[in-house]
């Protein structure tokens, strides 16, 4: 999908404003599409984790109600298995319960509390990193302000950038610096150790 969006943006911009605009548009479209794709995937993982934790609580309740473990597990298996961390920990809890005779429902309750605590820590870390991401977005938009200032001074910066060799060089350097800055900021604001 990212490649299709980048190619389409590059072709359209290239036909309308020339090859420099086409390359720059393709790069920026790829970065933007990649961001939105990662954002959608992260939201889907978050929803899957929430559903898995709710299923874990339901599994513990079903076991307390007297359902056999296999029957109770089969009712929520797809939700729990969608999140490898939850799936693996439930399997470990079942193994511990089998080996020690500990009530599986109690182990699952403790597991749910632990995993919800991990989720709160992850959300707190993401909130602390939000300022870094907002700064990166602002810095990524600054070149547009520079172009606006150029027009305000009576120049034609878009023509210079897109249709002269020095302008094309400036565009290439600006795109590379922005990509490096966005990558660096992404590393700084990435929430480490996020469970899948």
Secondary structure as GFF3:
##gff-version 3
##sequence-region A 1 196
A	DSSP	alpha_helix	2	17	.	.	.	ID=ss1
A	DSSP	alpha_helix	19	64	.	.	.	ID=ss2
A	DSSP	alpha_helix	69	81	.	.	.	ID=ss3
A	DSSP	alpha_helix	84	100	.	.	.	ID=ss4
A	DSSP	alpha_helix	104	152	.	.	.	ID=ss5
A	DSSP	alpha_helix	157	163	.	.	.	ID=ss6
A	DSSP	alpha_helix	165	189	.	.	.	ID=ss7
###
